[in-house]
Amino acid sequence: MNTGLGVILYLRQHKKWMFYLSLLMVVVFSGVIGYRLAQNEPRIGPSPTDEDIPAGADDERISAGARVTWQIEYKMCGHCMTSSNAVDHKMAGLTFTQLAENYPDVRILFFSPDNIELKKSFACYCPDHFILKKHDDGFLAVLRTAAGTDNSNVYQKLPIKFNEIEKTQQAPLEAGRVFSSLSDLQAYLERLHGR
């Protein structure tokens, strides 16, 4: 009892300091909560204007003999593939602004009349991965992403009927199971078929 009474007397004597300490804790707690909530919000800033275009970019046009370097990012695996080739006829003659308008889903990393660097992102796996899943005909198929796109093409159809697979294995194969090599895929198929 004496300890409890001592605490109460101490709090009464230092009531002013306890009030300030409580207020400080509320402010800090509110700041932490606000910061955590703001992390998921989009950034607020000025929208791009003509001032954001590199100086003289609209005075220059892409030459017919220019090289374009593509960086293709595949978000599902995090891989980025780079390729460089001659500019196609649709890009030749475009200014920076025209290029940005004609390719709105592409980020322009570098722009000059003879050299362009572009980046494009896809929400899929890169062509280095193999995806095993149920095909429309009821059999299993191995799919791969076509380079530079997000289109999946049938790499190989398998003579394994989806209905004949154990129920526990069907859900992952309905969504698609990803393999980073053909040997990993082959080992999985042997285990699947050996059941």
N, C-alpha and C positions, 0 to 999 in steps of 0.2 A: 504493500500500500504506500509506503513512504516513497518508493521509486516513482510510482504513478503520480503522486502528489508533487514530487520534485519536478517532473516533466511539465506538469500543468503550470506551476509557478514560473518555471523557466520560460515557457511559451508566453505567459502574460507579461513578463518583464521585457521580452524581446519581440513583442507583437509587431512593431514597425518593421523589423528586419525580416520576420517571417512573411509578412505581406509582400515585401519586395522580392524575396526569394521565390514565393509562389508565382508572382507576376512574371519573373524572369523565366521560370520553368514553363509557363503557358506560352510565352513568346517563342522560346526555343522549340517547344513541341510543335507549335503552329508552323514555324519555319521548316522543320523537318518534313512534316506532312505535306506542306505546299510544294516543297522541292521534289518529293517522291511523285506527287501527282503530275507535276509539270514535266517530268522526264518523258512521258509518253505522248505529250502534246506536240503538234507540228510547230516548227520554228516560225516565229513572227519576224518579218523583215520586209524591206522594200521589194516589190516585184521587179523582175528584170526590166531594164529600160534600154534605150538605144545607147546609153552611156556605158553599159556593160559589154558592148561589142568591142573587140580589140580595135585599137586605132588603125584606120585605113583598111579594115577587113572588107568593107563594102565597096572599096575602090578596086579590090583585087578579085579576080575570077579564077576558078579552078581550070587549069590548062588541060587539054585533051591528053597529054602525056604524063599527067600527074600520077603519083602512087598514093593509094589509100591503105592505111593500116587499120585493121579491125581488131578490137579487143572484145571478145565475146565472153561475158560472165554468165556462168550457170549457178544460180543461187542455191539449188538443192544440194549440190556437192561442194560449192565454193571454188570450183576450178575456173580458170580464165584461159581461153585459147586465143592466140594471136595469129593473124594471117595478113599477108601484104600482097597486093596485086595492083594491076593498072586500074585506074578509075574507069567506071562504066560511062556510057554515053549520056545517061540520065544526070550524072553529076557534073560532067564537063560544062564549063561556062557559068556555073552557079557562084553567087557571092556567098559570104558567110551567112547573111540573113536568109537568103533563099535556101541554102542547105539546111538551116535550122527549121525553116517552115516546111520543107519537103520531107524531112525525116524527124518528126517530132519525138519519136521514141528513142532517138539516138543522141548521145552526149558528144559534143565536139570537144576533143581534147587539144587538138592543134590544127591550125589552119594556115596554109600558104598556097600560092598558086600551083606549086609542084609537089606538095606533100600535105596529106590530111591524115589525122589520127582520130578515129571514132570509137566509141564504146557503146555496146548494147548489152542489156541484161535480160535473161530469161529465167522464169521460175520453174526450172526443170533440171534434170541431170544432164551432164555433158555426154558426148558420144563415146567416151571411154568406159561408160558404165553399161551394164546389161540388165534389163528389167524383165523378170519372169512373171508373167501374169496370164489370166484367163483371156483367151481370144474370143471373138464373136461367134466362132463356130463350135464352141464348147471344148476345145482342146487348149493345151498350154502353148504359149508362144514366147519367144525371146524378142524383146523390142530394144531398139537403140534410137537415140536422138540423132536426127540428121544434122550434120555440121552447119553451124551458123544459123540454126533455126530452133524452134521449140516443138517441131513435128517429130513424132515417134513413128518409126517404120518397123515393120516386121523383119527381124534379122533371120529368124529361123522358126518354123512351126515344128512342134514336137508331137509325136504320136501318143501323147498321154492325155487321156480324157480327164477333164476337171472333176466330173462327178465321181470318178473312181479314186480320188485322193481322199485321205482321212479328213474328217470334218474339221479337226483342229488346225490343219494346214491350209484349208480353203480360204479363210478370211485374209491371211497375209497375201495369198496369191490373187485374190480378187482385186485387192488394191494395187498389187505389184511389189515384188520383192527385188531389191537392188543388189547387184554383184559388181565388184570392181574388176573381175577377170573371168575369162571363160573357164579356167581351172576351178575357181570357187563355185561357179555355176554348175559345172560337171559334177563336182563332189556333192553338192546339194541334191542334184537330180538322182545320183546313185543312192543316197540315203533315202530320198523320197520314194524311189521306185523299189528299193530293197525291203520296204516295210511289208 
